[in-house]
């Protein structure tokens, strides 16, 4: 019976893909191969801070009963599940990787939350939802994988109701010089080496993350990201640096 139930939901997931084709892009290439072990190694590689960052992100939400939440870049549905643990609402998780979504479906089924969390495959740049659909929109580790962060924030704001909350969790670079030096050594040397025995997929991610984060943070520092939010209807933006700036949580409310 469980197998049949899972097959039915997998079919529903495939049917819910947006009209805009999901092209084979970088995020799919990186994460499709590591989906089964993603949650475990995300914890290990962040010195067991990954879940703590996720909990802090969800703690910034001021959700009311019955709210509809969009979790973009949901991956294995970790943030969606965290939201479901603390808030009484419905959640739609969207991700470009079918393999990550399949892992998310298994986690949702295990927690018997398939009635509250729905997963769909799609891209943040072309959300398959009408304007002003969601009470809250949250996204994690997204902007480094899109071609135009400004246009992507505009799209996220489009589906958010006036007065609704936009929240994000992204990697950052520590500001303190000695901490930044340690961060660079870890991301450029240690992580590429320590992921070699894990798998080819994780080694590729280990080599990718450091340069990707450095490049993005140089082009899009926190102040610039906050300015993009304001330009797209989020007038008051707050940010909190975690682990001395290795992660950044940002949140704000859409103007009415």
C-alpha positions, -999 to 999 in steps of 0.1 A, spaced: 0 0 0 28 24 9 46 17 -24 14 24 -43 8 56 -23 44 68 -31 40 60 -68 8 80 -69 25 111 -53 55 107 -76 32 108 -106 14 139 -92 48 156 -88 57 150 -124 23 163 -136 27 195 -115 58 208 -134 54 243 -148 48 251 -184 82 266 -187 106 236 -193 130 227 -165 163 227 -184 193 207 -172 211 234 -153 239 237 -127 218 230 -96 204 198 -111 238 186 -121 253 193 -87 225 179 -65 207 152 -83 235 127 -75 237 135 -38 201 137 -28 200 105 -6 228 117 16 222 155 13 209 162 48 237 142 65 266 158 47 251 193 48 253 190 85 288 176 86 303 201 61 288 231 80 302 218 114 266 208 124 253 243 119 230 236 90 200 226 111 206 255 135 206 280 107 174 265 93 157 268 127 167 304 131 153 312 96 120 296 106 120 315 139 118 348 120 85 338 105 53 353 120 28 329 105 -9 329 113 -30 297 113 -39 287 78 -12 307 60 0 294 27 38 293 24 61 288 -6 95 272 1 117 279 -29 148 257 -34 132 233 -10 156 204 -18 148 175 5 120 196 21 140 203 53 128 239 57 92 229 48 93 202 75 107 227 100 79 251 92 53 224 96 68 216 131 62 251 143 33 266 123 -2 255 114 -3 262 77 0 247 42 34 246 25 43 243 -12 80 233 -18 96 240 -52 129 228 -65 146 222 -98 160 188 -88 136 159 -92 159 136 -72 160 160 -43 122 163 -44 119 125 -43 140 125 -12 117 152 2 86 131 -6 100 102 14 108 125 44 73 140 42 57 105 41 77 94 70 64 123 91 28 118 78 27 154 66 17 148 30 -16 165 37 1 198 46 32 198 23 31 196 -14 62 195 -36 65 206 -72 94 208 -97 101 242 -112 125 272 -113 125 303 -91 129 325 -122 95 312 -136 72 304 -107 41 285 -118 18 305 -95 -6 335 -100 3 369 -85 -1 374 -48 -8 337 -40 13 332 -8 13 347 27 50 338 31 78 331 7 111 316 19 141 306 -1 175 290 8 208 289 -10 191 300 -42 206 332 -57 241 317 -66 223 294 -91 202 319 -110 214 341 -139 196 372 -127 192 376 -89 173 409 -93 147 393 -117 144 363 -94 136 385 -63 111 403 -85 95 370 -93 94 359 -57 78 392 -47 53 388 -75 37 357 -59 38 372 -24 7 389 -10 9 425 2 18 424 39 34 389 34 69 380 45 99 372 24 128 354 41 161 339 29 191 319 41 223 322 21 260 314 27 282 344 34 318 353 40 330 362 75 341 398 79 367 394 106 401 389 89 413 359 109 379 341 106 378 349 69 413 333 65 401 301 83 370 302 61 390 304 29 413 275 40 384 253 49 364 260 17 393 261 -8 415 233 7 399 212 34 364 207 20 376 196 -15 399 171 1 375 157 28 348 151 2 370 129 -20 362 96 -1 325 105 2 315 103 -34 323 119 -68 291 141 -65 301 154 -30 337 160 -42 323 181 -70 302 201 -45 332 204 -22 353 220 -50 324 242 -62 311 258 -30 341 280 -19 347 297 -53 309 300 -59 303 317 -25 333 340 -29 323 351 -64 287 357 -55 294 377 -23 318 399 -42 292 407 -68 262 408 -45 272 419 -9 245 420 17 238 457 12 232 451 -25 208 422 -19 189 443 6 186 471 -19 172 446 -45 146 435 -20 136 471 -14 134 479 -51 110 449 -55 85 459 -29 101 449 5 107 483 21 122 473 55 148 445 53 165 430 83 196 407 83 214 386 108 249 371 103 253 336 118 286 319 127 305 352 123 290 357 88 293 322 73 255 323 68 231 352 65 194 352 72 174 381 57 137 389 62 112 416 54 75 424 47 60 433 14 44 467 12 6 469 11 
